[in-house]
Amino acid sequence: MNHAAPARLTILSGFLGSGKTTWLAHQLRHGAFDGVDVIVNEAADLPVDDRLLPARRLHILAGGCACCTQRQPLLDLLGTMLDGGARHIVLETSGLAEPARIVEAVRGDPKLADRILVGETVSTLDAAAARDLLRSEPLALRQVEAADAIILTKLPAALPGDAARLVASLRAFVPRAHLFAAERGVEVELPVADDIVPEPLDGPDARASGGEIVAATLDLGPAPDLSALALWLSALLHARGESVLRVKGVVASGGRRILLQAAGRSVELSELKAEDREATDGLVVIGRGFDAAALADSLRSFGIDAAEPRGACRA
């Protein structure tokens, strides 16, 4: 009989572009998760977020969400990690995953139930986008509902009054959850106001499905023109900004590897470290109402030699 204390599992969730990876990277750099094993779950088959994480023991689970299509692979991976001596595992879920379903799967697996303890579920939430997000994306609402701790991100982009109302509304909606704020991973003061009346977050429209979300991986060819790609992305976000939820990828340019990330209409470019320059090139587009093949066609019309898309995941 195994009498060893169970290992601990921390689940990090949050909707697309809410800042999960940024927050986790800061914790890893500053020792908050010292000695942990990290799993990065990606909805698409091209892993990107792991490039931002300074974890010594990092595992990638790509090609679908850990709560559904990658559920059994996750359970198998957890078992392997426990056999290898892991004592604290942090799972960064894809932005499309439901943490409650992951908790249910882990607790219901006879091989894991006595070996691993779900310590806490943490959810990041973009403070500037939260009001509309929680009313339009039932998944984002479920992620917040499942959280033991909620991290508000991007506070400077939110109006002070709106941010204080969001804090009051979250405290009323999920009273058990610990609520705090972080900017680029660093904890900052929460906005509060005594006279703020909470707003209901689960009104009659909040549970309605917004439609199928697709995560498509686009092969950009051996040497895409970064200027042409930026022009294409700008045009895409201008024309379809409401339906494109997240864009991220790695692009070769002038002997460098560029990490590209876009959430909403905000685009960030950064150069990868030397040790990451062998990263696979490609672009992941996540959103609604688009056809992956049509995206590849539009890239070719901008002079980018895009191959047919692969690994389209639907949630």
C-alpha positions in Angstrom: 0.0 0.0 0.0 1.3 3.5 -0.9 1.3 5.7 2.2 3.1 8.7 0.6 1.4 12.0 0.8 -0.4 12.9 -2.4 1.2 15.3 -4.8 -0.4 18.7 -5.4 -2.0 19.9 -8.6 -2.6 23.7 -9.2 -4.8 24.4 -12.2 -4.3 27.8 -13.9 -7.2 28.8 -16.1 -8.5 31.9 -17.8 -10.0 32.9 -21.1 -7.9 33.5 -24.2 -5.5 36.5 -23.8 -6.2 37.0 -20.1 -2.6 36.8 -19.1 -2.1 33.3 -17.7 1.3 32.8 -19.2 2.6 36.2 -18.1 1.4 35.7 -14.5 2.9 32.1 -14.4 6.2 33.2 -15.9 6.6 35.9 -13.2 5.9 33.4 -10.4 8.4 30.9 -11.8 11.1 33.6 -12.1 10.6 34.8 -8.6 10.4 31.5 -6.8 6.6 31.3 -6.0 6.5 27.9 -7.7 10.0 26.8 -6.9 10.6 23.2 -7.9 7.3 22.6 -9.7 6.6 20.6 -12.8 4.7 22.5 -15.4 2.2 21.3 -18.0 1.3 23.7 -20.8 -2.0 22.8 -22.6 -2.5 24.3 -26.0 -5.8 24.0 -28.0 -3.9 24.1 -31.3 -1.2 21.6 -32.3 1.5 24.3 -32.5 2.9 25.0 -28.9 3.7 28.7 -28.4 3.2 29.7 -24.7 5.9 27.3 -23.4 8.5 29.6 -24.9 7.7 32.2 -22.3 8.0 30.0 -19.3 11.3 29.5 -17.4 10.4 26.1 -16.1 13.1 23.4 -15.7 10.6 20.6 -15.9 8.0 21.5 -18.6 5.7 19.2 -20.5 3.5 20.2 -23.5 0.0 18.9 -24.1 -1.0 20.3 -27.5 -3.7 19.6 -30.1 -6.8 20.0 -27.9 -8.1 21.0 -24.4 -7.2 19.0 -21.3 -10.9 18.9 -20.3 -12.1 17.0 -23.5 -10.0 15.8 -26.4 -6.7 15.7 -24.4 -8.4 14.5 -21.2 -7.0 11.0 -21.2 -3.6 12.1 -22.4 -3.5 14.5 -19.5 -4.4 11.7 -17.0 -1.7 9.5 -18.5 0.8 12.3 -18.3 0.0 13.0 -14.7 0.6 9.4 -13.9 3.9 9.4 -15.6 5.0 12.6 -13.8 4.0 11.1 -10.4 6.0 8.0 -11.2 8.9 10.3 -11.9 8.7 11.9 -8.5 6.7 15.1 -9.2 5.4 16.6 -6.0 3.7 19.8 -7.2 2.4 20.2 -10.7 1.1 23.4 -12.2 -1.3 22.9 -15.2 -1.7 25.9 -17.4 -4.8 25.1 -19.4 -5.7 26.4 -22.8 -8.0 29.4 -22.9 -10.8 27.2 -24.0 -10.7 24.6 -21.2 -13.2 24.1 -18.4 -11.3 23.7 -15.1 -14.2 22.0 -13.3 -14.2 19.2 -15.9 -10.4 18.7 -15.3 -10.9 18.5 -11.5 -13.7 16.0 -12.1 -11.5 13.8 -14.3 -8.5 13.8 -11.9 -10.6 13.0 -8.9 -12.5 10.3 -10.7 -9.5 8.5 -12.1 -8.8 5.4 -9.9 -5.1 5.5 -10.7 -4.8 9.2 -9.6 -7.4 9.7 -6.9 -5.2 8.7 -4.0 -1.9 10.1 -5.5 -2.7 13.6 -6.4 -4.7 16.4 -4.6 -6.2 19.3 -6.5 -4.8 22.1 -4.4 -6.5 25.1 -6.0 -7.9 26.4 -9.3 -6.7 29.9 -10.2 -8.3 31.9 -13.0 -7.0 35.1 -14.7 -9.5 37.7 -15.9 -8.9 40.7 -18.2 -10.3 43.5 -16.1 -10.7 45.8 -19.2 -12.7 43.2 -21.1 -14.4 41.4 -18.3 -17.8 43.1 -18.3 -18.5 42.2 -21.9 -16.6 38.9 -21.8 -18.6 37.4 -18.9 -21.9 38.4 -20.7 -20.9 37.0 -24.1 -18.7 33.9 -23.3 -20.3 31.3 -21.1 -17.0 29.5 -20.9 -15.3 32.6 -19.3 -18.1 32.7 -16.7 -17.6 29.0 -15.9 -13.9 29.5 -15.5 -14.6 32.2 -12.9 -17.2 30.1 -11.2 -14.7 27.3 -10.7 -11.9 29.5 -9.3 -10.6 29.4 -5.8 -8.6 32.5 -6.7 -9.2 35.1 -9.3 -6.4 37.3 -10.7 -7.5 40.6 -12.4 -5.1 41.6 -15.1 -4.7 44.6 -17.3 -6.2 47.0 -14.8 -4.6 50.1 -16.3 -6.8 49.6 -19.4 -10.0 49.6 -17.4 -11.8 52.7 -16.2 -11.5 53.0 -12.4 -15.2 53.0 -11.8 -15.7 49.9 -14.0 -12.8 48.1 -12.3 -14.2 48.8 -8.8 -17.7 47.6 -9.9 -16.1 44.4 -11.3 -14.4 43.7 -8.0 -17.7 44.2 -6.1 -19.6 42.0 -8.6 -17.0 39.2 -8.5 -17.1 39.2 -4.7 -20.8 38.8 -4.8 -20.8 36.2 -7.5 -17.9 34.0 -6.2 -17.7 34.9 -2.5 -15.4 32.0 -1.6 -12.7 33.0 -4.1 -9.7 35.0 -3.1 -9.5 38.0 -5.4 -6.4 40.0 -6.2 -4.9 41.9 -9.1 -1.6 41.7 -11.0 0.2 43.7 -13.7 2.7 41.8 -15.7 2.7 39.2 -13.0 3.3 41.6 -10.1 0.6 42.0 -7.5 -1.0 45.4 -7.4 -3.7 47.0 -5.3 -7.3 46.2 -6.1 -9.7 49.1 -6.9 -12.4 49.4 -4.3 -15.3 51.9 -3.6 -17.7 51.7 -0.7 -20.7 53.0 -2.7 -20.4 50.5 -5.6 -23.5 48.3 -6.2 -22.5 44.9 -7.6 -23.9 43.9 -11.1 -25.2 40.4 -11.7 -22.7 38.5 -13.9 -25.0 35.5 -14.7 -28.0 37.2 -16.3 -30.4 35.5 -18.7 -28.0 36.0 -21.7 -24.8 35.0 -19.9 -25.3 31.3 -20.3 -26.1 31.4 -24.0 -23.5 29.8 -26.3 -21.6 32.2 -28.5 -21.0 29.5 -31.1 -18.2 27.1 -32.0 -14.6 28.3 -31.4 -12.0 27.1 -33.9 -8.2 27.0 -33.2 -6.4 26.6 -36.6 -2.6 26.3 -37.2 -1.3 28.0 -40.3 2.1 27.0 -41.8 3.7 30.3 -43.1 6.3 28.7 -45.3 10.1 28.8 -44.9 10.7 32.6 -44.8 7.6 34.7 -44.5 7.9 38.5 -45.0 7.3 39.9 -41.5 6.0 43.2 -43.0 3.5 41.4 -45.2 2.4 39.3 -42.2 1.9 42.4 -40.1 -0.1 44.0 -42.8 -2.2 40.8 -43.2 -2.8 40.6 -39.4 -3.7 44.3 -39.2 -6.3 43.8 -42.0 -7.6 40.6 -40.3 -8.1 42.3 -37.0 -9.7 45.4 -38.6 -12.1 43.3 -40.6 -12.8 40.5 -38.1 -11.6 41.8 -34.8 -14.8 40.8 -32.9 -14.5 37.2 -34.1 -10.8 36.7 -33.8 -10.1 35.9 -30.1 -6.4 35.2 -30.1 -3.5 35.0 -32.5 0.0 33.7 -31.6 2.9 32.1 -33.3 6.6 32.0 -34.1 7.9 33.6 -37.3 11.4 33.5 -38.9 12.7 36.9 -40.0 16.2 37.9 -41.0 17.9 35.1 -39.1 15.8 35.8 -36.0 12.8 34.0 -34.5 10.0 36.4 -33.6 7.2 35.5 -31.1 3.9 37.1 -32.2 0.9 37.5 -29.9 -2.4 39.3 -30.5 -5.4 39.6 -28.2 -8.3 41.8 -29.4 -6.6 44.5 -31.6 -3.4 44.6 -29.5 -0.3 43.0 -31.2 3.0 42.3 -29.5 6.3 41.2 -31.1 9.3 39.9 -29.2 12.5 38.1 -30.2 13.0 34.6 -28.9 16.1 33.7 -26.9 18.9 32.0 -28.7 18.1 28.6 -27.2 14.5 28.9 -28.5 15.5 29.7 -32.1 14.8 26.2 -33.3 11.1 26.6 -32.4 8.7 25.5 -35.1 7.4 28.4 -37.2 3.7 28.8 -37.7 0.7 30.9 -36.6 -2.3 29.9 -34.5 -5.6 31.8 -35.1 -8.4 31.2 -32.6 -11.9 32.6 -33.1 -15.3 32.2 -34.6 -16.9 32.4 -38.0 -13.9 31.8 -40.1 -12.7 28.9 -42.3 -9.1 27.9 -41.8 -8.5 27.3 -45.5 -9.8 30.7 -46.3 -7.3 32.2 -43.9 -4.5 30.4 -45.7 -5.8 31.7 -49.0 -5.9 35.3 -47.7 -2.2 34.9 -46.5 -1.2 33.8 -50.0 -2.9 36.9 -51.4 -0.5 39.0 -49.3 2.4 37.1 -50.8 3.0 34.7 -47.9 3.5 31.1 -49.1 1.1 29.5 -46.6 0.5 25.8 -46.8 -2.9 24.2 -46.1 -3.9 24.6 -42.4 -3.6 21.7 -40.0 -4.8 20.7 -36.6 -8.1 22.7 -36.5 -9.5 22.1 -33.0 -13.1 23.0 -32.2 -14.5 23.9 -28.8 
